[in-house]
Amino acid sequence: MLLRVLAATGVAASLFGSPAFGADSLPTPPDRIVIDVATINGSGCPAGTAAVAVSPDNTAFTVTYSQYLAQIGVGSKPTDFRKNCQLNLRVHVPQGFTYAIASTDYRGYAHLENGAVGVQRAGYYFQGQAQTAYGTHRFTGPRDDNWQATDTVEVAALVWAPCGEERNFNINTELRVAAGTSDPSTTTSFMTMDSTDGSINTVYHLAWKLCP
């Protein structure tokens, strides 16, 4: 069954952050956006552990994870060093508009021993399109703190949804942790894209343009 998320109209402020571009540079649809979450799959987002919500002003949506954890070292399984999550979204936009992901804010927590390395990576593409946008962020130990990373796309490089068509939008995120020069037999390094209270979110800011 599809999970449907609706954004109400007429609300000026976003719950999840400011849009990536000002209203004077790119338009915002006057009507609501509807996102159908077709599938959420991956080792970092088992069934029931990821949720999607849309901001009231149609400029952002948020994904919240509760079990997105990559780790290496004591207590880890051999496959735990890499976790991923693929979101397959059906985005219904008001007639005459199209959209692109303008920027993405990722947040989580990292405990990396001295010499260990953590990587957060994401890819964005529309169904049937070869063009894919990627963002990669690297973190090195020693580190024991919250982390934040932002992928920003210049207007000229935005990957727009085809006008007049509804194509699924795919977001594939990944966390990796490598021991590096640390000793995985005596230590543990990990990265999460969540928090103990579930308040850490991933925010995707939308840019809009009028179709010809």
N, C-alpha and C positions, 0 to 999 in steps of 0.2 A: 504494500500500500504506500502511496505517495504521502509524504509529509508536506502539507501546504502552509506557507507562511505569507501573511498579507501585511502590507504596510499601509496605514491609514493616511489620508490626505489632510492637507491644511495645517500641518504642524511645522513650525519654523525651525526648531532646534533638534539636532540629532541626539539620540540617546548614546550613541557609540562613538562620537567624535566628529570633527569637522570634515567636510568634503575636501577632496584633494585639490580641487580647483574652485575658485569663487564663482558665484552665480552669474557674474558679469562676463566670465570667459566661456563657460559652457552652460547650456540650459539644463533645467531639472524638470522632468515631466510633472504636469499638474495633477495627474491621476496616480493611482497606486501601482506599485509593482507587486507581482505575485511570484514567489519562488516555490517550485515543487522540488523537493529533495528526492530525486529518483533513487539514488543509491548512495550509501556511505560505507566504503569498504576499506579494510586495511588492518594491519597488525597493531597500529596505533589508535584505532577507533573501532573496537569490537561493537557489535550490535547494542544499541541503547546507551552508548558512552559519548556521543557527540550530538550537539543540538545547534540549530540554525535559527537566527532571528533577524528581521529586517528593521532598519531605523524608520521612524515615522515620516521623515522627509525624503525618503527614497535615495539617499546618498551613500548608504553603507549597509552592510549586513555583517553579522557576527557569528562565528562558530566557536562553541565552547566544548572543550574536551575534558574528560575525567580520568582517562587511563592511557594517556599518550606519554610513554616513558621508554627511553632507550638507555641501556646501561651496559657496562663491561666490568669484569672483575669478580670479586668474591660475591657469591650468591646469584650470579647471572647465568643464564642459559647461553649456549653458543649463538643462538639467533637473536638475542636481546640487543646486540650492538646497533641494530638498525630497525626502526619502526617507521611505518608510512601510513598515510590516510588519503584516499581518493574520494573527493566529493563530486558527484554527478548531479548538476543542477539544471532544472528547466526554468528559465527566467522568462516570465510573461511581462512584456513592457507595453505601455500605452501606444496606441497606433501613431505612427509617424516618428517614433523615436527609436534609437538604438543605444547601446551602452558598451562600456569597456571597463575593466578593472584598472583604475588609475594608480592606486597604491594599496599596500597591504601592511598591516601592523601585526607582528607576531610577538607573543610574550610567553615566558615560562620561567623555569628555575634550572640552574646548572650547578652541579657539584663535580668539578673536574680536578683530579689530583695533579700535582706538579708533573708536567710533561704530557698529560692527556689532552686530547683534542675533541671538540664537539662541532658538528656541522648541522645547520638548518638549511634546507633547500626546498624550493617550491617551483612548480611549473603550471602554466595557465594556457588552456587552448579550448577552442570551440570544436564540437563534433564536425568531422569532415574537413577541417582546415589543417594544413601542414604547419602553419605559423604557430610557434609556441614561445611564450615569454618565460624566462627563468630568473630566479633570484637565489643567490647562495650567500650564507653568512657563516663565518668560522670563529670559534671561540677556543681559547687556549687556557690550560691550567697553569698555576693554581687558581681556582675560582670557586666560590661558594656563595652565590648571590642570584637574584633575579636577572633575567636577560631580556632584551627587547631588540627586535630587528625590523626594519622597514624596507620594503621593496617599492620603489617609485618609478613610474614610467612617464617619460616625456610625452606631451600631447601628440607629437608627430609619430611616435612609435607605438601608440595605443593599438591593441588588437581589438577591432570593433566586431560586434555581432553582425551578421549579414542582415541588411534591411529587408523587412517583409517576410522573414523566415524565423521559425523558432528552432534553434539548435541547442542541444545540451551544452552547458559550459562545464568544463572539467578543471578541477584544481587538485593537483597531486603534491602533497607535502611530505617531507621526510626529515627525520632526525637520525643522526649517526654519532656514535661515540667510539673513539679509538684510544687504546691505551698509550700509544706513543712511547715515550721513554719511561712512563710510570710502570709500576710492577702490579699487574692484574692478579697475581697470586696472593697479594696481601692487602690490596686496596680495591675500592669500588668507585667508578666515575659514572655519572648519569646526567641526562638532560630530560626535562619534561616540557610539554606544552600544555600545562594545567597547573592547578594548585590544590592544596589540601582542602580549601574551602570552595573550590570550584569557581573562583572569581577571575581567573586568568582567561582572557578571550583572545581570539584572533579576529581582527577587524579588516574587512575589505571595503575600500572606498570606491564608489562608482562614479564614472564620468559619463555624461550624456551628450548626444548630438542629434539634431534633426535629420531625418532621412530625406534624400532628394525627392 
